[in-house]
Amino acid sequence: MRVAIVTRIYAPEPAAAAFALRALAERLRDRGHHVTVVTTAVPSTMTIDDEPGIDVRRARVIRNRHGYVRGYLQYLSFDLPLALRLLFSHAHDIYVVEPPPTTGAVTRLVLGLRRRRYLYDAADLWSDAVAMETDSRFVRGSLRWVERFALRGAAAVVTISDGVANRIRELDIDTPVVVTGFGADANSFRPTGVSSSGPRPEFIYAGSYSPIHGAEVFVSAFAAFSKTHPGYVLRFIGNGTERGRLEAMAAALEVDRISFEPLVAPRDLAPILASATATLASVRPGTGYEYAFATKAYSSLASGTPVIFSGDGPTSELIDSLSDDGLRGGVATAWDANAVAEAMRAIADAPSTASERAELAAAVNRDYSLVAVADRIAAVIESVATAR
C-alpha cells in the first residue's frame, strides 16, 4: 500500500511523538508498504538521519522562540499549506494523522474531496488540555468542535490508554477506537552512562511543562530535598509556558541549583537520562486530564533510570507494576512536594546500580517496546485500508 503520515513533528525532533512516528514509518516500510511522511523542516542545528525506503517531505514552518512548532500561529503555518500539499500530491491508500486537531480537520476536508480514508492518532485530547491554558469559553468550545470534527471523520482512532479511549466515547464520538499503548525507544535510549561510582547527583525533568503537568511540585520538593542533600542539581530540559513561573518559584525559595535548558536531540539527551539519579514526570490532579500518560517516563525507563512520578493516572500504575515485578523503576507519589522530596531522598540515599538499570531497561524494552506498538498500529492501518 501507499501510506502517508501527516505530522507537524517528526524525527530528529526531541519528542515522544517524533520517536513513535519514526518507529511506525520504519515498521510500515519493513512490512512492505510505500511510506511518505508529510512534515516540517527542522531547525538548522538538528541533523537529519537517513531513512532508507521512507520518503520524508519537509516544508518550512514558523517556530516559537524555543524552536518548537507550538502555538496558534505555528500550527497554522503547517496546516494551511498542508491543504495544498495533500490536495495536489499523489493520492495514498490511507493517511495517518497526528494532532493538533486543526491538522486533523484540514486532513478530513481535503481527503473528503479526494475520497480517501485516514486514521487519527489521539495520544490525548487537546480540548481537555486547553482548559488549563485559557479561561476563554470561545477558545475551549472552538477547539472541542474542531477535535470532534477530526475524530468523527477518521476511519479509526488509535490511542495509548483505556483512559483516553473512554474519554473519547464520553464525548459522543462513535469512531472505532483501538488502544495500542505506547513504548520505549530502545534505539535512542539505553542504560549506558552510570560509572562505577554511581549515577550523577542530578534529577532531570525532560520535556514540556505546562499547567496540566504541575511541574512546580518538583521545584518545591527540590528546595526541601536540598536542605539535607546540598550537592544535587535539578535540570529542566525542554520548554513550556510555565518556565517564568518556575524560575520565579526557584528564586523565591532561594534555590540556586535549578537550571532551565533548551530542547536537545535524542542522541544528546540519552546520556543525560542514563547517568541521572532519577528523572521526574507529573500530571496535575483535578484538571480532568488525569487519564493522560506522561510519555516522557518511557525514555527514562528505557535508559534504566528510575522515575519519580507525581500525580494520578496510568503512569503511576506503570511505575507500581514495575516495582511489583522486583524492578527499580522508581516511585509514584501523590502530587505533593513533601512526598516527592521523600522519594528524592530515598533514591539518592540508595541509588540503583548499573546492573539494576540494565535489568530495568531490558524488561521495559521487552514488555513496552516502541517497535511492538508500531506493529500494532500498522496492523490497524492495514485493516482500515483494506476494509470495504
C-alpha positions as CSV (number, residue, x, y, z in Angstrom):
1,M,0.0,0.0,0.0
2,R,0.9,3.7,-0.2
3,V,0.7,5.1,3.3
4,A,1.2,8.8,4.2
5,I,1.9,10.0,7.7
6,V,0.9,13.6,8.3
7,T,2.6,15.3,11.2
8,R,4.0,18.6,12.3
9,I,6.7,16.8,14.3
10,Y,9.0,14.0,13.3
11,A,12.5,12.8,13.9
12,P,15.0,14.1,14.7
13,E,12.9,16.4,16.9
14,P,13.3,15.5,20.6
15,A,9.7,14.5,21.4
16,A,8.0,11.2,22.3
17,A,5.6,11.6,19.3
18,A,8.6,12.0,16.9
19,F,10.2,8.8,18.1
20,A,6.9,6.9,17.9
21,L,6.1,8.1,14.3
22,R,9.6,7.2,13.1
23,A,9.2,3.7,14.5
24,L,5.8,3.5,12.8
25,A,7.2,4.6,9.4
26,E,10.0,2.0,9.7
27,R,7.7,-0.8,10.6
28,L,5.3,0.1,7.7
29,R,8.3,0.1,5.4
30,D,9.5,-3.3,6.8
31,R,6.0,-4.7,6.2
32,G,6.3,-3.9,2.5
33,H,4.4,-0.6,2.2
34,H,5.5,2.6,0.5
35,V,5.7,5.3,3.2
36,T,5.6,9.0,2.8
37,V,6.0,11.4,5.7
38,V,4.5,14.9,5.2
39,T,6.1,17.0,7.9
40,T,8.1,20.1,8.7
41,A,11.7,21.3,8.1
42,V,13.7,21.1,11.3
43,P,16.0,23.8,12.7
44,S,19.4,24.0,11.1
45,T,21.0,22.9,14.4
46,M,19.5,19.4,14.0
47,T,21.0,16.6,12.0
48,I,18.6,14.6,9.8
49,D,19.4,10.9,9.7
50,D,19.0,9.0,6.5
51,E,15.9,6.8,6.5
52,P,16.2,4.3,3.5
53,G,12.8,3.5,1.9
54,I,10.9,6.3,3.6
55,D,10.1,9.5,1.6
56,V,10.2,12.3,4.1
57,R,8.8,15.6,2.6
58,R,9.6,18.6,4.7
59,A,8.3,22.2,4.4
60,R,9.3,25.3,6.3
61,V,7.1,26.5,9.1
62,I,7.0,29.2,11.8
63,R,8.5,28.0,15.1
64,N,8.3,29.7,18.5
65,R,11.2,31.2,20.3
66,H,12.1,27.8,21.7
67,G,12.3,26.3,18.2
68,Y,9.1,24.3,18.6
69,V,6.0,24.1,16.4
70,R,3.6,25.0,19.2
71,G,1.1,27.9,19.2
72,Y,-1.8,29.0,17.1
73,L,0.4,30.8,14.5
74,Q,2.8,27.9,14.4
75,Y,0.1,25.4,13.8
76,L,-1.5,27.5,11.1
77,S,1.9,27.8,9.3
78,F,1.8,24.0,8.9
79,D,-2.0,23.4,8.5
80,L,-2.7,26.0,5.8
81,P,0.0,24.9,3.3
82,L,-0.9,21.3,4.2
83,A,-4.2,21.6,2.5
84,L,-2.4,22.3,-0.8
85,R,0.2,19.7,-0.2
86,L,-2.5,17.0,0.3
87,L,-4.7,18.2,-2.5
88,F,-2.1,18.3,-5.2
89,S,0.1,15.3,-4.2
90,H,-0.2,11.7,-5.4
91,A,-3.1,10.1,-3.6
92,H,-2.3,7.4,-1.0
93,D,-4.3,4.4,0.0
94,I,-4.5,5.6,3.6
95,Y,-3.3,8.5,5.7
96,V,-2.2,8.6,9.4
97,V,-2.8,12.0,11.0
98,E,-1.1,13.3,14.2
99,P,-2.6,16.2,16.3
100,P,-3.2,19.1,16.7
101,P,-6.9,18.8,15.9
102,T,-6.6,21.6,13.3
103,T,-4.3,19.3,11.3
104,G,-7.0,16.6,11.6
105,A,-9.7,19.0,10.5
106,V,-7.7,20.1,7.4
107,T,-7.0,16.5,6.5
108,R,-10.6,15.5,6.8
109,L,-11.7,18.3,4.5
110,V,-9.1,17.6,1.8
111,L,-9.4,13.8,2.0
112,G,-13.2,14.1,1.8
113,L,-12.7,15.7,-1.6
114,R,-10.3,13.0,-2.7
115,R,-12.4,10.2,-1.2
116,R,-9.5,8.8,0.9
117,R,-9.5,7.4,4.5
118,Y,-7.4,8.5,7.4
119,L,-6.5,7.1,10.8
120,Y,-6.2,9.6,13.7
121,D,-3.6,9.2,16.4
122,A,-5.0,10.6,19.6
123,A,-2.5,10.2,22.4
124,D,-4.6,12.6,24.4
125,L,-7.4,15.1,23.9
126,W,-6.3,18.7,23.3
127,S,-9.7,20.2,24.1
128,D,-9.3,18.8,27.6
129,A,-5.8,20.1,28.0
130,V,-6.6,23.6,26.8
131,A,-8.9,24.1,29.8
132,M,-5.8,24.6,31.9
133,E,-4.3,27.1,29.4
134,T,-7.1,29.6,29.0
135,D,-10.4,30.8,30.6
136,S,-11.9,31.6,27.2
137,R,-15.1,29.7,26.6
138,F,-14.8,30.6,22.9
139,V,-11.3,29.0,22.6
140,R,-12.3,25.9,24.5
141,G,-15.5,25.4,22.7
142,S,-13.9,26.0,19.3
143,L,-11.2,23.5,19.9
144,R,-13.7,21.0,21.2
145,W,-15.7,21.3,18.0
146,V,-12.6,21.0,15.7
147,E,-11.3,18.0,17.6
148,R,-14.7,16.2,17.4
149,F,-14.8,17.0,13.7
150,A,-11.3,15.4,13.2
151,L,-12.1,12.4,15.3
152,R,-15.5,11.7,13.8
153,G,-14.1,11.9,10.2
154,A,-11.5,9.2,10.9
155,A,-12.0,5.6,9.8
156,A,-10.4,4.6,13.1
157,V,-8.6,6.2,16.1
158,V,-5.6,4.7,17.9
159,T,-4.6,5.8,21.4
160,I,-2.2,4.9,24.1
161,S,-4.5,4.0,27.0
162,D,-8.0,2.9,28.0
163,G,-8.4,6.3,29.8
164,V,-8.1,8.2,26.6
165,A,-10.4,5.7,24.8
166,N,-13.1,6.1,27.4
167,R,-12.8,9.9,27.3
168,I,-13.3,9.8,23.5
169,R,-16.5,7.8,24.0
170,E,-17.7,10.2,26.7
171,L,-17.6,13.0,24.0
172,D,-20.2,11.0,22.0
173,I,-17.7,10.1,19.3
174,D,-18.6,6.7,17.7
175,T,-15.5,6.3,15.6
176,P,-13.8,2.9,16.3
177,V,-11.0,3.3,18.9
178,V,-8.1,0.9,19.3
179,V,-5.8,1.0,22.3
180,T,-2.3,0.3,21.0
181,G,-0.3,1.6,24.0
182,F,2.9,3.4,24.0
183,G,6.5,2.3,24.3
184,A,10.2,2.8,24.9
185,D,12.6,3.8,22.2
186,A,15.4,1.3,22.7
187,N,17.2,2.6,19.7
188,S,17.7,6.1,21.1
189,F,17.8,5.4,24.9
190,R,20.0,2.8,26.5
191,P,21.3,2.0,30.0
192,T,24.8,3.4,29.5
193,G,26.4,6.2,31.4
194,V,26.5,5.1,35.1
195,S,30.1,4.9,36.3
196,S,31.4,2.6,39.0
197,S,31.0,5.5,41.4
198,G,27.2,5.6,40.8
199,P,24.9,8.0,38.9
200,R,25.4,11.7,38.7
201,P,23.8,13.8,41.5
202,E,21.1,15.1,39.1
203,F,17.3,14.9,38.8
204,I,16.1,15.5,35.2
205,Y,12.8,16.8,34.0
206,A,12.9,16.3,30.2
207,G,10.0,17.6,28.1
208,S,7.3,20.2,28.2
209,Y,5.9,21.8,31.3
210,S,2.5,23.3,31.0
211,P,-0.2,23.9,33.7
212,I,-1.5,20.4,33.2
213,H,1.8,18.9,34.2
214,G,2.1,20.8,37.5
215,A,5.9,20.7,37.4
216,E,6.1,23.3,40.2
217,V,5.7,20.4,42.7
218,F,9.3,19.5,41.8
219,V,10.7,23.0,42.5
220,S,9.1,23.0,46.0
221,A,10.2,19.4,46.6
222,F,13.8,20.1,45.5
223,A,14.0,23.1,47.8
224,A,13.2,20.8,50.7
225,F,15.4,18.0,49.5
226,S,18.4,20.3,49.1
227,K,18.4,21.1,52.8
228,T,19.6,17.6,53.5
229,H,21.3,16.8,50.2
230,P,23.0,20.1,49.1
231,G,25.2,18.6,46.3
232,Y,22.3,17.8,43.9
233,V,21.1,19.6,40.8
234,L,17.6,19.8,39.2
235,R,17.6,20.3,35.5
236,F,14.6,21.2,33.4
237,I,15.4,20.3,29.7
238,G,12.7,21.3,27.3
239,N,10.2,24.2,27.2
240,G,6.8,25.2,28.4
241,T,4.5,28.1,29.2
242,E,5.3,27.7,32.9
243,R,9.0,28.5,32.7
244,G,8.7,32.0,34.0
245,R,6.6,30.8,37.0
246,L,9.0,28.0,37.8
247,E,12.0,30.4,37.7
248,A,10.2,32.8,40.0
249,M,9.5,30.0,42.4
250,A,13.1,28.9,42.5
251,A,14.2,32.4,43.2
252,A,11.6,32.9,45.9
253,L,12.7,29.7,47.6
254,E,16.4,30.7,47.2
255,V,17.3,27.5,45.4
256,D,20.2,28.2,43.0
257,R,20.9,24.7,41.8
258,I,17.9,24.5,39.3
259,S,18.7,25.1,35.6
260,F,16.4,25.6,32.7
261,E,17.8,24.3,29.4
262,P,16.6,24.2,25.8
263,L,15.4,21.1,24.0
264,V,18.2,18.8,22.8
265,A,18.3,16.0,20.3
266,P,17.8,12.4,21.5
267,R,21.4,11.5,21.0
268,D,22.4,14.3,23.4
269,L,19.6,13.6,25.8
270,A,20.2,9.9,26.1
271,P,23.4,10.0,28.1
272,I,21.9,12.7,30.4
273,L,19.0,10.5,31.3
274,A,21.1,7.3,31.6
275,S,23.5,8.9,34.1
276,A,20.9,10.8,36.3
277,T,20.0,9.7,39.8
278,A,16.3,9.8,38.7
279,T,14.0,11.6,36.2
280,L,10.8,13.4,37.0
281,A,7.3,13.4,35.5
282,S,3.9,14.6,36.7
283,V,0.3,15.1,35.8
284,R,-1.5,17.7,38.0
285,P,-4.7,16.2,39.6
286,G,-8.1,17.9,39.5
287,T,-7.8,19.0,35.8
288,G,-9.9,16.4,34.3
289,Y,-6.8,15.3,32.5
290,E,-5.7,12.6,34.9
291,Y,-6.3,9.9,32.3
292,A,-3.2,11.1,30.3
293,F,0.1,9.2,30.3
294,A,3.3,11.0,31.0
295,T,5.1,9.5,28.0
296,K,8.4,11.1,28.9
297,A,8.7,8.3,31.5
298,Y,9.4,5.8,28.8
299,S,12.6,7.4,27.7
300,S,13.9,7.3,31.2
301,L,12.9,3.7,31.8
302,A,14.4,2.6,28.5
303,S,17.6,4.2,29.8
304,G,17.3,2.1,33.0
305,T,16.8,5.2,35.1
306,P,14.1,5.3,37.8
307,V,11.3,7.8,37.5
308,I,9.7,9.8,40.3
309,F,6.1,10.4,39.1
310,S,3.9,12.8,40.9
311,G,0.1,12.7,40.3
312,D,-2.6,10.3,39.3
313,G,-3.3,8.1,36.3
314,P,-1.8,5.3,34.2
315,T,1.8,6.4,34.8
316,S,1.5,5.6,38.5
317,E,0.2,2.2,37.5
318,L,3.2,1.5,35.3
319,I,5.7,2.5,38.0
320,D,3.9,0.4,40.6
321,S,3.7,-2.6,38.3
322,L,7.5,-2.4,37.7
323,S,8.1,-2.4,41.5
324,D,5.7,-5.4,41.9
325,D,8.0,-7.2,39.4
326,G,11.0,-6.5,41.6
327,L,12.4,-3.8,39.3
328,R,13.7,-0.5,40.4
329,G,11.5,1.6,38.1
330,G,11.1,4.5,40.5
331,V,8.4,5.8,42.9
332,A,4.9,7.0,42.3
333,T,3.7,9.7,44.7
334,A,0.8,12.0,45.3
335,W,1.0,15.4,43.8
336,D,2.6,16.7,47.0
337,A,6.0,18.4,47.5
338,N,6.8,16.6,50.8
339,A,6.1,13.2,49.2
340,V,8.2,14.0,46.2
341,A,11.1,15.2,48.5
342,E,10.9,12.0,50.4
343,A,11.1,10.0,47.2
344,M,14.1,12.0,46.1
345,R,15.9,11.2,49.4
346,A,15.1,7.5,49.2
347,I,16.5,7.2,45.7
348,A,19.5,9.5,46.4
349,D,20.4,7.5,49.5
350,A,20.2,4.1,47.7
351,P,20.7,4.8,44.0
352,S,20.2,2.0,41.6
353,T,23.3,0.2,40.3
354,A,24.4,-0.3,36.7
355,S,23.2,-3.9,36.8
356,E,19.8,-2.9,38.2
357,R,19.5,-0.3,35.5
358,A,20.4,-2.9,32.8
359,E,17.7,-5.2,34.2
360,L,15.1,-2.5,34.2
361,A,15.9,-1.4,30.6
362,A,15.7,-5.0,29.4
363,A,12.3,-5.6,31.0
364,V,10.9,-2.3,29.7
365,N,12.1,-2.8,26.2
366,R,10.8,-6.4,26.2
367,D,7.3,-5.5,27.6
368,Y,6.9,-1.9,26.4
369,S,8.7,-1.8,23.1
370,L,8.0,1.1,20.7
371,V,8.5,-1.4,17.8
372,A,5.8,-3.6,19.2
373,V,3.4,-0.6,19.5
374,A,4.3,0.4,15.9
375,D,3.4,-3.1,14.7
376,R,0.0,-2.9,16.4
377,I,-0.7,0.5,14.8
378,A,0.5,-0.9,11.4
379,A,-2.0,-3.8,11.8
380,V,-4.8,-1.3,12.4
381,I,-3.8,0.7,9.3
382,E,-3.8,-2.3,7.2
383,S,-7.2,-3.4,8.4
384,V,-8.7,0.0,7.8
385,A,-7.2,0.4,4.4
386,T,-8.4,-3.0,3.2
387,A,-11.9,-2.7,4.7
388,R,-14.8,-2.1,2.3
